[in-house]
Amino acid sequence: MPWAQSVSARLLIQAGSRYENESDSPFSLGLAHYMEHMVFEGSHRHPSRRDLERAIKSYGGKVSSYTEKEYTMYQAKLPTKHADFATAFVRDLAFNPLMKPESVIKEKRIISAEIRKSYDDPSQYRWNLLRKLVWKGHPLEHNPLGTVDSIQAITRDDLIAYHQRFYRPGNAILVIAGNITHSQALDMAIKDFGDLYTSSQIEVEVQPLIFTEPSPRVLIVNKKLEETHVLLAFSTLGNGMKSTQLAEIQILARMLRDKVQDTLVYDLASSYFTACAPWLVSDNGLLVIMAGVDPERTEEVVETMVREVKELQVNENSVTDAKNALKSDLIIDLENTDAYAHFIAEQELFNGIVRSPAQTEKWVDAVTPATVHSLRKNIVTDETVALVLLGSVSKDKTETFERKLQFI
């Protein structure tokens, strides 16, 4: 990336909420996220949170992390002249946490507060409601933060055992993106990660993710909010990040996003925010249309969303427009070293094959209206749909909204 002024070192650990089990103590709910918190409580080289922050800031850098459904991400981003420190910092952060007893206790309080906040924040709570509705009986039905009770039950020994099991070279992917050469990046990786013991990828029993057709298909949570949060979701029927139809899913999502936005925001002025995006794991997922609306117009908006989905025109022009939009987004996003590292890392994690931006554009261009139409026909049905409403909506209207979900 010769145009870039920074270098991002991104480390993915294949450890996420999918691998947690409510009834299995070593993998109790919230462990992956708890572990993410603990690595910032001090490492061998930087024994406190403040030491870690001072170290990265002294080079003008930034550190970020998050816990996903199937992996945890750690990243250091620094000016190019300090690129060497990026890999050194991420290595120490992720592989050498001290996990001091007092820090374990402190993080229990912090994470418990974060869990409580997630139920007060509708932008988080709505997703917890959706996963609970459609992924019943699977680890992914739970809040990835865990519960207050599960966090209180996790011990320092649990965290150490979890780290030893999942935080291993054979279970990690390192990506270095920025204005450096391939040989420079390789030298950095060898210098900072080459002394780690070799290990094969760990084997964890993974429960297949199956869409559990809800009955009723509508979940209403009455909560006093200024707007109603609407999530209209369709199962992708076994098509996830590893699917050969991933490009079709992304194109269909873009087409629905544009159509719903044009109607709800620009024509009806019934919503300020709308979106449509895939919500996927490796082997399955959802296509989710979302909107924030005036509570008094909730029924009108749901009716409109259903109608727009049913009336979506899949033809050469509409598919070409969606393809061009996706390719433009890709080009613009990949100007950023964070986004480029993410682009590479997820491909490697889910498919073991990394397409270049040019190859990705060709991959998108290979999609035809016929394959998008086939996908839409399969996943947009009365049996694959679910609706979440969070806001000032009476639960007595469940049947009313249920009747509106007619797609055949």
N, C-alpha and C positions, 0 to 999 in steps of 0.2 A: 504494500500500500504506500507507494512513494509520495503520495500527496499528504499522508497523515502526519500529524505532529505528536502523536502519542503511540504507546504500545499497551495493549491489553493482554494480560495473562489470565486466562479463564480455565478453571479447574472444575470438572463435573465429577461428582461422586455418585455412583448409581445406588443411591440410598434416599428413599422418599416415603411418603405416607402410604404408598401402595403395599409396602413390605411390613406394615405394622398389623398386629392382630390383637383385638380386644381381649381375647382370652389367653394370650400367650405372653407371659410376663417379660421375657427378654425383648419383645418387640411391642411393648404397650404403646397405646395411642400417644402421638406427639413426640416420640423419641427422635425422629429425624430432625424435626424443627428444634427441639431442645439441644441436640448436638450442634446445630448451626449456631445457636446462642453461645454455647460453651467455648467454641474455638476463639471467640472474641474476648474471652475473659483472661487471656494471657497465654503465652507460649514459652518455649525454652529460651529463645533469644529475646523475647519481649514479654516479661513476666506479668504484666498487668494490662488492662484495657487501655489505660492512658499511654503506656509505653508503646502499644501497637499503634495507637492513633498518632502519637508523636513521630514514630518511625516513618509511616507512610506520608504524613504531611510534610516532613522535613525534606522530602524529595518532590514536593508539589503534586503528590499522587492522591488517588481516591481508591477506596476499597468498597466492594459491594458483595451482597450474598442474598440468596433466597432458597427456600425449600419448595421443590415442585413435587408432583405426584410420584415421579419415578427417578428423580435425582435431586441432589443439592448442589448449588453453584457457589463458587467463591471466585472473586476476580479482583486483581489489582491493576489499576490503570495509571500510567506515569508518562511524563514527557519522554520523548524518544531518547534523550541523552542519559536518562536514568533507567533505561529499559532493563538492565541487568537486575535491578532490585525487584522488579515485578515478580519474576519467578521465585526468587529467594524468599520474598515475603509470603507468597501464596503457599509455598512448600511448608514454611515454618508454621503458618497459621493453621493449615488443615491437618498436618501430620504430627505436629508436636504440641497439642494443647495440654496445659497443665491440669485443668479440671480440679482446681483446689476445692476442698470441701465447702469453704465459705462462699465460693462462687456458685457452686451447685445450689446452695440454699438461696442465695440472692436471686438467681435466675428463676427459681420457682415462683417467687413473688412477681417478677417482671412478666414472665410468660402467662401467669394466671391473670394478670391485669390485661395483657394483650388478648387473651381469650374472651374476657368479659367485654372488652371494647369491640371485638368482632361481632358480638350480638347487638351492639348499639349502632354499629355502622352498617347501614343497609347495603352499601356497595359490596361488603363482604358477606353479610348475613344471607343475602339472596342466593348466593352460590352454595352456601351450606344447606339451604332448603332444597335446592335443586338436586344436589348429590344425594341427599337423604331420600328424595322422592323416587329417583330412577335407578339408584345403585344399591338397593337394599340387600343386606347380607354380605356385602363386600367391604373390605377395608377402606375403599375410597368413598364409602357413604359418610364417613366421619369427617369432622372438622380437622384439617391437617395440623392444626395447632394442638390437638388433643382436647381433653377436658380438664377442668380444674382438679378433679379427683385423680385422673391418670398422671398428671404432672406431679401432684403431691406424692404419688406412689413410686415414681422413678427415683432410683438411688444412684449414687456416684458409681457404684459397681456396675449397675445397668448401663450407664453411659460409657464406662471404660470398655465393657464387653462389646457394646454396639460399635464403638470406634475401632476396636481391634478386628471386628468381623467385616465391617463395610469399608473402612478407610484404608484400602490397600491398593497398590499400583495396578493390579489386574482388574480393579473395579473402578478405575479412574481414567479420565480423558483430559489431557492438557492441550490447550490451544493458545498459541501466541500470535496475535494479529497486530500489525502496525508497520511502521516505516523501518523495517529491518530485513535483512536477507534470510534466506532459508538456512544458510550455514550459521549465522548468528543465533537464530532461534534454536537450532539444534544444539549449539554450544551451551546456551542458557539452560535448556532442558536437561542436558547431561550433567552440567555442573551442579544444578540444584536438586535434581530428582534421581540422578544416576546411582546414588548410593543406597536407594531404597531396595529392600529385599524383593526379589521377583516373586510373583504369585499369580496363579491362574485366576480367572474370573470366578467369583464365588457362586455357589449354587444356592438359590433361595426358591422355595416352592411358591410359585406365583399363581394365585387364583384367577382364572379367566374373568374378565369383566363382561358381564352380561346385562343388557338393558332389562330391568324388571318392569314390565308394563304395569304402571300404577293403576289402582282402582280405588277411588276416582283418579282421573288423569290430572286433576286440578288440585293444587295446594294453595290455600289462602291463609295468610298469617295477618291478622288484623293488628296493625300497629300505627299509632298516631304519627304520621309523617306528612310532610308538605306535598309529596308526590307519591304515586303508586309505582313501584318497581315491577315491571312486567318481564318475565323470561318465558319465551315460547321456544321449546326445545324439541329436536327430532333426533332419535338415535341414528347413528351412522352405520348400525348393523354390522359390527365387526370390522369396520374400516377405521383404522387409526393411523398413527404416525408411520407405521410400516406398510401401510396399504398401497397397492398399485394404483388406487384411485385417489390418492392424496391431492393431486393437482385438481381433479374434478371437484373435490370437497372444497378446496380453497376458492375455486372459480365460482361455484354455486353460492358460497357464502358471500362473495363480493357482489354477485348479481342481486341477491336478496337484500344485502345492506343498502345498496343504492336505491332499489325500488321502494323499500320501506321508508328510508329516509326522505326520498322525494315526496312521498305521500303524507307521512305523519308530520314532518317538519315544514316543508315548503308549501304543500297544498292545503292541509287542514290546520296547520299551526297548533297541533294538539300535543306536541312534544318538543322539548329543546334538545334532547339527546336520544339517538337511536344507534344501534350497531348490530352487526351480525358477524359471528366468528365461530370457527371450529373450536371445540373444547375437547382435546384428544389425549389419549395415552397411546402406548405402542399398539394395542390390539383392538381398540374400540373408542367410542366417544360420542359426542353430541354436536349438533349444529344448532347454535343458540342465537335467537333474535331477541334483542333486549331494547327496552325503552323506559324512560321515566316520564310519567304523564300526570296531568291534573286528575285527582281522584274522581271527580265528577264525570270525567270522560273515559274512565277505564273500560267500560263495556264497549263503547264506540271504538276505542283503540284496538282492543282484542279482535273485534269483528273485522276491522280494517286490516290488521296484520294477517289474519286467516285468509281474507279475500286476496290480499296482495301475493301471498304465497301460492294460492291456487291459480291465480291468473298470470303468474310469472311466465313471460315468453322466452323460451330457450330456442334461439335461432343463431344464425351465423353472426349477425350484427351484435346481439347482446353478449354472446360468448366472446367475440373479439374485443369488445369494450372492456369486459372484465379481465381478459388476459392482459391487455395493454395497461390497465390500472395496476394489476399485480406486478408486472414487470417494472413499471415506473417506481412503485413503492420499493421494490427490491434494490434498484439502482440507487435511489435516494438514501435508503437506510444503510446501505453498505459503504457509504462515505465515512461512517462512524466505526471506530475500531471495536467498540463494544458489540455492535450489531454484527460485524463481520465475524468476530469470535463466536458469537451465538449461532450464527448461520452455519459455521463449520462444525461446531461441537454437537449440535442436535442431530445433524446428518450422520456423524460418526457414531453417536450413541444409538440411534434407532435403526440405522441401516448398514453401518459399516462401510458406506460408500459416500464420498464427498464429491458433489457436483460443483463445478466452478459457476460463477454467476452466468457466464455465457451458456454453459450447459443447462443451467436451470431455466433460462429463457427458452431454450429449445424444448425442454421438458414440458413447460407450460404451453408452448405453441402446438405441441403434438395433440393436445386435447381437442376433441371434436364436439359439436353440438349434440351429436347422437349419444356420446358417452355421458355428457352432463345430464341430458334428458333421462337417460336410463337410471342414473344415480338418484335424480330427483324423484322419479316414479317409485323407486324402491324405498326411499327413506321418508318421503312425505306421505304418510298414511295415518289412518285413525288409530292404528296399533302402535305407532312409533312416536307419538306426540305426548308431551307433558307441558303443563302450564303452571308457573309459580307467580303468585300475586302477593306482594308485600306492601302493605300500606293501609290506608283507611278504607278497607273493603270488608264487607260483612261475610263471615263464613257461610251464612245462609244462602249466599249466591253461588255456592259451589256447583249445584246442578245447572244453574243458568249458564255459567261459563263452560261447563262440561258439554252442553248442547251446542255450543258455538264451535267446538273442535271437530268439524266435519270436513274431511279432505277427499273423500271418495264419492 
